[in-house]
């Protein structure tokens, strides 16, 4: 029989992602709005584009309704995640097709990654769910930062496709690279946790101590996992690059800086996001091993503590990692973009 204290503790833990979102997203929004306000262009709509003109809105609705139906059938979303997923997808794609391409790349490949060697992952941890089965909390924590930046893009820049060029258009370029960073971070971390953990034979090491830990431990990293996270980010960067080349005005592309570094930026964000996520996971997430040899994320009878404190959960860690990556990547891109 479950005690009232355990019920209270379980309910409190379930509210952690909500509290983290309630703090992290507004605080980061203030940073972007205030820190980049002087860089905003005077034109609100690009090439006459508005939210209701052309085919942008119907195309966006069609794409993400189809993706939602596909995800529900593939157990990628539960019912509570459908509306939040549609909201994230519509806002992101309305702002810029390149942003939408990043989201689709993350959405599709992350869903596929959760099916990779599912039987082996089911033996490693009690938290594994077939297909990912994302609820509104998972959708918000993985896509919340990108959606916030897409909203800022809509209000400050307008909807439309622009090349990445920090000299001519720093505001839109910074926001676009921030969105790329947030989604590449989440994809790199998902690939590392869903694919990297079941590849290779070596046990992972805890990123904060270097000590070997069981597979599935929060904050545990392997060389293969880091390479996989880099690849996950590269996929998002490649999709973003293709979208820019196919949708941006050729004359604007010709006069802008080279766009290929987007691919490199995506790969770097996937790797960086995975490392940041692992640091948070090793310190702010509880990892223990139960009597059956499975990794659990909370203390209990017969559970041996491995690392971390039970402060936040996996979804909150994903959100915080995406917030940090989305802040770091544009600042680095301004410095190193050729």
C-alpha positions in Angstrom: 0.0 0.0 0.0 1.4 3.4 -1.0 1.7 5.9 1.8 0.5 9.5 1.7 4.1 10.7 1.8 5.0 8.6 -1.2 2.0 10.0 -3.1 2.9 13.5 -2.2 6.5 12.9 -3.2 5.4 11.4 -6.6 3.1 14.4 -7.3 5.8 16.9 -6.4 8.3 15.2 -8.7 5.7 15.2 -11.5 5.5 19.0 -11.2 9.2 19.6 -11.5 9.2 19.9 -15.3 6.4 22.5 -15.1 8.3 24.6 -12.5 11.5 24.4 -14.5 9.7 25.4 -17.7 7.9 28.2 -15.8 11.3 29.6 -14.8 13.8 28.7 -17.5 11.8 29.7 -20.6 10.7 33.2 -19.4 14.2 34.0 -18.0 15.8 33.0 -21.3 13.1 35.0 -23.2 14.0 38.1 -21.3 17.7 37.6 -22.2 16.9 37.2 -25.9 14.5 40.1 -26.1 16.6 42.6 -24.1 20.0 41.4 -25.2 19.2 41.5 -28.9 16.6 44.2 -29.1 18.9 46.7 -30.7 19.6 44.2 -33.5 16.0 43.9 -34.6 15.3 45.0 -38.1 12.7 47.6 -38.9 10.8 45.4 -41.3 8.3 43.1 -39.6 7.3 40.9 -42.6 9.7 39.5 -45.2 8.8 39.8 -48.9 5.2 40.6 -48.0 4.8 37.5 -45.9 2.3 37.4 -43.1 0.9 34.6 -41.0 -2.2 34.2 -43.2 -0.7 34.9 -46.6 0.6 32.5 -49.3 0.7 28.8 -48.6 2.8 29.0 -45.4 -0.1 28.3 -43.0 -1.8 25.5 -44.9 1.5 23.8 -45.7 2.5 24.0 -42.0 -0.8 22.6 -40.8 -0.7 19.7 -43.3 2.9 18.7 -42.4 2.4 18.6 -38.7 -1.0 17.1 -38.6 0.4 14.2 -40.7 3.4 13.9 -38.4 1.1 13.9 -35.3 -1.0 11.1 -36.8 2.1 9.1 -37.8 3.6 9.6 -34.3 0.5 8.5 -32.5 0.3 5.3 -34.6 4.0 4.7 -33.9 3.5 5.3 -30.1 5.8 8.4 -30.3 3.1 10.7 -28.8 0.4 10.0 -26.2 -2.9 11.9 -26.4 -1.7 14.7 -24.1 1.3 15.4 -26.4 -0.7 15.9 -29.6 -1.9 19.5 -29.1 1.4 20.6 -27.6 3.3 18.9 -30.5 1.1 20.7 -33.0 1.6 24.0 -31.3 5.4 23.6 -31.2 5.4 22.5 -34.9 3.1 25.2 -36.2 4.9 28.1 -34.5 8.4 26.8 -35.4 7.6 26.2 -39.1 5.6 29.5 -39.5 8.6 31.5 -38.4 11.0 29.9 -41.0 11.0 26.7 -43.0 14.6 26.2 -41.9 13.4 26.1 -38.3 10.7 23.7 -39.3 13.2 21.4 -41.0 15.2 21.3 -37.8 12.2 20.2 -35.8 11.1 17.6 -38.3 14.6 16.2 -38.3 14.6 15.9 -34.5 11.0 14.6 -34.4 11.5 11.9 -37.0 15.0 10.7 -36.1 14.5 10.8 -32.3 11.4 8.7 -32.7 13.3 6.2 -34.8 16.1 6.1 -32.3 13.8 5.1 -29.4 13.0 1.9 -31.3 16.7 1.0 -31.8 17.4 -2.3 -29.9 14.4 -1.7 -27.7 14.7 -5.1 -26.0 18.2 -4.3 -24.7 17.1 -0.9 -23.4 14.1 -2.4 -21.6 16.6 -4.5 -19.6 18.7 -1.6 -18.6 16.2 0.9 -17.1 12.7 1.0 -15.6 12.1 4.3 -17.4 12.2 3.0 -20.9 8.9 3.4 -22.9 8.4 1.9 -26.3 8.6 4.6 -29.1 9.3 7.3 -26.5 5.5 7.9 -25.9 6.0 11.7 -25.3 3.4 13.5 -23.3 3.0 17.3 -23.3 5.8 17.6 -20.7 8.3 15.8 -22.9 7.2 17.9 -25.9 7.5 21.2 -24.0 10.8 20.3 -22.4 12.4 19.2 -25.7 10.8 21.8 -28.0 10.0 24.7 -25.5 13.2 26.6 -26.1 13.0 26.4 -29.9 9.3 27.5 -29.8 10.1 30.4 -27.6 12.8 31.6 -30.0 10.5 31.0 -33.0 7.9 33.3 -31.3 10.6 36.0 -30.8 11.5 35.6 -34.4 7.9 36.0 -35.5 7.4 39.2 -33.5 10.8 40.8 -34.1 11.7 39.6 -37.6 8.5 38.3 -39.2 7.9 35.0 -41.0 10.2 34.2 -43.8 13.5 32.7 -44.9 16.8 34.5 -44.5 20.4 33.4 -44.8 22.6 33.2 -41.8 24.7 36.4 -42.0 25.7 38.0 -38.7 27.1 41.1 -40.5 23.9 42.0 -42.4 21.2 40.5 -40.1 22.5 39.6 -36.7 19.1 39.4 -35.0 17.5 36.8 -37.3 20.8 34.9 -37.7 21.2 34.7 -33.9 17.6 33.5 -33.4 17.9 30.9 -36.2 21.2 29.5 -34.8 19.7 29.4 -31.4 16.7 27.3 -32.7 19.2 25.1 -34.5 21.2 24.7 -31.3 18.2 23.9 -29.1 16.9 21.2 -31.4 20.3 19.8 -32.3 21.1 19.6 -28.6 17.9 17.5 -27.9 18.5 15.3 -30.9 22.2 14.7 -30.0 21.2 13.8 -26.5 18.4 11.5 -27.6 20.7 9.7 -30.1 23.3 9.3 -27.4 20.9 7.9 -24.8 18.8 5.8 -27.2 21.6 4.5 -29.5 24.9 5.1 -27.8 23.9 3.2 -24.6 23.3 0.0 -26.5 26.4 0.1 -28.8 29.8 -1.1 -27.9 30.9 -3.3 -25.0 32.7 -0.8 -22.7 30.9 0.5 -19.6 30.3 4.2 -19.5 32.1 6.6 -17.2 30.4 9.2 -15.0 31.2 12.5 -16.7 31.9 14.3 -13.4 34.2 11.7 -11.8 35.5 9.4 -14.6 34.4 6.3 -12.6 32.8 3.4 -14.5 29.0 3.2 -14.0 26.3 0.8 -15.3 24.8 1.5 -18.7 21.7 3.7 -18.5 23.1 5.8 -15.6 22.3 9.5 -15.9 25.5 11.3 -16.7 27.3 8.2 -18.0 29.2 8.8 -21.2 31.1 6.7 -23.7 33.2 7.5 -26.8 30.6 5.9 -29.0 27.8 7.9 -27.3 29.6 11.2 -27.9 30.2 10.3 -31.5 26.5 9.4 -31.9 25.5 12.7 -30.3 27.6 14.6 -32.8 25.9 12.7 -35.6 22.5 13.5 -34.2 23.3 17.1 -34.3 24.8 16.9 -37.8 21.5 15.5 -39.1 19.6 18.5 -37.8 22.3 20.9 -39.3 22.1 19.1 -42.7 18.3 19.4 -42.8 18.6 23.1 -41.9 21.2 23.7 -44.6 19.1 22.0 -47.3 16.0 24.0 -46.3 17.9 27.3 -46.5 19.4 26.5 -49.9 16.0 25.5 -51.2 13.9 28.3 -49.8 16.0 31.4 -49.4 16.1 33.9 -52.3 19.2 33.0 -54.4 20.2 36.6 -54.6 20.2 36.9 -50.8 22.3 33.7 -50.6 24.8 35.0 -53.1 25.4 38.1 -51.1 25.5 36.4 -47.7 28.2 34.6 -45.8 28.6 30.9 -46.6 25.9 28.7 -45.2 27.7 25.3 -44.9 28.9 26.1 -41.4 25.3 25.5 -40.3 26.1 21.8 -40.6 29.1 22.1 -38.4 27.2 24.2 -35.9 24.5 21.5 -35.7 27.0 18.8 -35.0 28.8 20.9 -32.4 25.4 21.6 -30.7 24.5 17.9 -30.6 27.8 17.1 -28.9 27.8 20.1 -26.6 24.2 19.6 -25.6 24.8 15.9 -24.8 27.8 16.9 -22.6 25.8 19.6 -20.8 22.9 17.2 -20.3 25.3 14.6 -18.9 26.7 17.1 -16.4 23.2 18.0 -15.2 22.2 14.4 -15.1 25.2 13.3 -13.1 24.6 16.0 -10.5 21.0 16.9 -10.4 19.4 13.6 -11.2 19.2 10.5 -9.0 20.6 7.3 -10.4 20.4 4.0 -8.6 20.3 0.3 -9.4 17.6 -2.0 -8.1 17.7 -5.6 -7.1 17.0 -6.7 -10.7 20.0 -4.7 -12.0 17.9 -2.0 -13.6 18.7 1.7 -13.4 16.0 3.7 -11.4 15.6 7.4 -11.0 14.5 7.5 -7.4 15.5 5.9 -4.0 13.6 2.9 -2.8 13.8 -0.4 -1.1 16.7 -2.4 -2.3 18.0 0.5 -4.5 21.7 1.2 -4.4 22.7 4.8 -5.1 25.1 5.4 -8.0 25.2 9.2 -8.5 23.3 12.5 -8.4 20.6 14.0 -6.2 16.9 13.8 -6.7 16.4 17.5 -7.6 15.1 17.4 -11.2 14.0 14.8 -13.7 15.1 13.8 -17.1 12.7 16.2 -18.9 13.9 19.2 -16.9 17.5 18.3 -17.7 16.7 18.2 -21.4 15.1 21.7 -21.2 18.0 23.2 -19.2 20.6 21.7 -21.7 18.7 23.1 -24.6 18.5 26.6 -23.0 22.2 26.7 -22.4 23.1 25.4 -25.9 20.8 27.9 -27.5 22.6 30.6 -25.7 26.1 29.4 -26.3 25.9 28.5 -30.0 24.9 31.9 -31.5 27.7 33.6 -29.5 30.3 31.2 -30.7 28.9 31.3 -34.3 29.4 35.1 -34.3 33.1 34.6 -33.5 34.0 31.6 -35.7 31.6 31.9 -38.7 33.8 32.3 -41.9 
